[in-house]
């Protein structure tokens, strides 16, 4: 589920026979529940809207902060192959990987 630039991580709770959800990308930990998909989706939107309202009233950023650095460890052979491909395309390794990531999340490269 996605709503207003937030995502949701959903798990099924066998004991309660319902779904537990966590809002992904928020500046605070936000949980919600639902017995059906429609109820889960409604509760997700409700808690996101409440979070946005609360943050606006306190003049706080509602989104989790990111610094733009991702550390990835790969096998040396893959590292070499990726570096070579980035050079063939006349891009830095960082820019080459950024373009791939943008494509994967369906955003256009800058």
C-alpha positions in Angstrom: 0.0 0.0 0.0 1.1 3.5 -0.7 -0.5 6.8 0.4 0.9 10.4 0.3 4.5 9.2 -0.2 4.3 6.7 2.6 4.3 2.9 2.3 3.0 0.2 4.5 4.5 -3.1 5.7 1.7 -5.6 6.4 1.8 -8.9 8.3 -1.0 -11.3 9.2 -1.6 -11.9 12.9 -2.8 -15.5 13.2 -3.6 -15.1 16.9 -5.9 -12.1 16.5 -7.0 -13.1 13.0 -6.3 -9.7 11.6 -3.6 -7.7 9.9 -0.9 -5.5 11.5 0.5 -2.7 9.6 3.5 -0.3 10.0 3.8 3.0 8.2 7.1 3.1 6.2 8.8 6.4 5.7 7.3 8.4 8.5 9.4 10.4 11.0 7.7 8.4 13.8 6.7 4.8 14.4 3.1 4.4 13.4 1.1 1.1 13.6 -2.4 0.3 12.5 -4.6 -2.8 12.2 -7.5 -4.1 10.2 -9.6 -7.3 9.8 -10.0 -6.9 6.0 -8.1 -5.3 3.2 -10.5 -2.4 3.0 -10.4 -1.8 6.7 -6.6 -2.0 6.7 -6.4 0.5 3.9 -8.8 2.9 5.6 -6.9 2.7 8.9 -3.6 3.2 7.0 -4.9 6.4 5.5 -6.4 7.6 8.8 -3.1 7.2 10.7 -1.1 8.9 7.9 -3.5 11.8 7.8 -3.3 12.2 11.6 0.4 12.0 11.5 0.5 14.7 8.8 -1.9 17.0 10.8 0.1 16.5 14.0 3.4 17.3 12.3 1.9 20.3 10.6 0.7 21.7 13.9 4.1 21.2 15.5 5.9 22.4 12.3 7.8 19.2 12.0 8.8 17.2 8.9 6.5 14.2 8.7 8.9 12.2 6.6 11.9 10.1 7.7 15.2 11.9 7.0 17.7 10.3 4.6 21.2 11.6 3.9 21.6 10.1 0.4 24.3 7.6 1.3 23.8 3.9 0.7 26.6 1.5 1.4 26.3 -1.7 -0.6 28.7 -4.7 -0.5 28.9 -6.9 -3.5 31.2 -9.6 -4.8 34.5 -8.3 -6.3 33.7 -9.7 -9.8 30.4 -7.9 -9.8 32.0 -4.7 -8.5 34.5 -4.9 -11.5 31.7 -5.6 -14.0 29.6 -2.7 -12.7 32.5 -0.3 -12.7 33.5 -1.3 -16.3 29.9 -0.8 -17.5 29.6 2.6 -15.8 32.9 3.7 -17.5 31.7 2.4 -20.9 28.6 4.6 -20.4 30.8 7.5 -19.4 29.2 7.8 -16.0 30.6 7.7 -12.5 29.8 4.5 -10.6 27.5 6.4 -8.3 25.6 8.0 -11.1 25.3 4.7 -13.0 23.8 3.0 -9.9 21.6 6.0 -9.2 20.1 5.7 -12.7 19.4 2.0 -12.2 17.7 2.6 -8.8 15.6 5.4 -10.3 14.5 3.1 -13.1 13.7 0.4 -10.6 11.4 2.7 -8.5 9.9 4.1 -11.8 11.3 7.6 -11.5 13.1 9.4 -14.3 16.9 10.0 -14.1 17.9 13.6 -13.6 
